[in-house]
């Protein structure tokens, strides 16, 4: 009975992680579109919108980290690592918005792509673990 309870708690934690991943992926895809627009439009306003979306994603990634910690506690023998974020320093914001150059835009888009790939990999890992628990 206790094992079944632990399995159900682990499943619930993993489903919570999976839901958060889906939520963040939607935002990442949106930021990716703004990033592409920023490359071609070369607009300060577009850069500002993109940077706000990145701040929002980074906040969600921190929430995902805490949900992963809960899942790790429930699955103490499973190793799940996800340490990544899109660079969002004041220096990045300054260059991305005020200088708005192609090099910064391309680097930021590369980081967005990497976050997307990491989230998709994590989602697959969560699916694999959920299958094992079933």
Buried (B, 14 or more C-beta within 10 A) or exposed (E): EEEEEBBEBBBEBBEBBBEBBEEBBEBBEBBBEBBBBBBEBEBBEBBBBBBEBBEBBBBBBEEBBEBBEBBBEBBEEBEBEBEBBBBBEEEBBEBBBEEBEEEBBEBBBEBBEEBBEBBEEBBEBBEEBBEEBE
